[in-house]
Every structure is written in structure tokens, then in C-alpha cells.
């Protein structure tokens, strides 16, 4: 789904086992960038990057709260959270509803 975040259009997916999955989510599961582990989703953010430059940046510095040189590239998401692929982060439902404005699908 598309949403507005800080005056930018972003692509997000509500993490659920049985909901509609955009193409990039399906591709992430096929390539094991997205893997269900018990009741949470393990996400390899570097694999989901749309830009090779961003891939390089994430791989060398880690994600927010992560480490360096490959550490911290995995993020965990739980059902009901939202995966914001545009900003490469997982946000809680509460934060999503507070900071994002979902856009109608056309």
C-alpha cells in the first residue's frame, strides 16, 4: 500500500501471514529476505533495498540501532507492524496510525 509520510509517498506493507502481498514482498519471501520465525518476521533490510547504493550504505553501516560491517542488518517485525520499504524500517501499528496517512489504492 502507499502512504504519505513527512510529505513523501512511501510503500508499506502490514505484516500479516494472510493478507495481500505486493510484488516486492513476494520477491522478498522467494529470496529469503523475509522469513517467518515463530510469530515474527525476520527481515534482511539490505536485501530489500531498491538501490545498490543504499544496499552498500546499509551493508557497511548497519540499520538504525544496528552495528557495522553486516551486523544489525536483520530487523524483526511482528504481525500488525508495518514494513516501510521506502525508509527501510518497521513501525508499530500505533506509530503508523499516528505518523502515516494511508492513500487509497487506485
N, C-alpha and C positions, 0 to 999 in steps of 0.2 A: 504494500500500500504506500501511497505517497502521503507525506505530511509536511507541514511548514514548521521549521524550527529556526528561530532567530533570523527571520526574513529570508530563509533559504528553503528550497524544496528538497526534501530528503526521502530516501527509500527505507522503509521499515517493515519488519515482519514480526507479528505477535508470535512468540514462541509457544507452540502447541504441537502435540503429536498428531492431531487430526484436524487441521484446518488447511485452508488453501495455501499452497506454497508457490511463490513466484519462481521464475526460472532460475535466478541466482541462488535461491535456497535449495532447489532440487539439485543443481550442479554442485553445491557445497556438500550435500549428503553423498552424492556419487563419488566425489573426490576425497571423502572422509575429512573435510574441513569442518563439517558439522557432524557430531556423533552423540547419540543419546547414551548417557551413562547413568543407570538407575533412573532417578527422577530429575535429572538436569541435563542440559545440553552443553557439551564441551565444544568450544568454538576456536578454531585456529584463525585468528584475525588476519594474519599475514596472507593466508590462502584466499581470503575473501576480498582482498584489495582489488580495486578496478584499475589501478595504475601501478606499473612496475616501479616507478619512482617511490610511490607510497609503500610498496612492498619492501623496498630496500630500506626505507626510513624505519618502518616498524621492525624489521628483522634486526637492525643494528641497535635500535634504542629501546625496543620493547614497547608495550602499550602503556597507557596511563596506569600507574601503580605497578607496572612491570619492571623488569630489570633490564639487562643489556645482553647483546650477543645471543639472541634467541630465547632468553629467559623472559617469562611473562607474556609470551605470545598467545597463550591459551586463556580464554575468558570463559566463565561459567554463566549460563543463563538458565532460568527456571520457568516452568510454564506460567504464562501470564506476563512475563517480562517482554520487552521489545528489543529486537536486534536492529539497531540503526546502522545500516551498512555504509551510509554516506559519511558518518562521523566515526565509524568503527568503534562502537561501544554498545553495551547492553544497559538499558534503563528499566527501572521498575515501572509497573503499571501506574502507580501513583505519580511518579515523576513524569511519565509520558503524558498523562492527562493534564498535568499542570503546565508543562513546558512546550508541548507539541499541539498543533492543530491538524487533525486528520483532514485530508482532502478527499472529496468524493471521487470514486473511480469512474472513469468515463469509458 
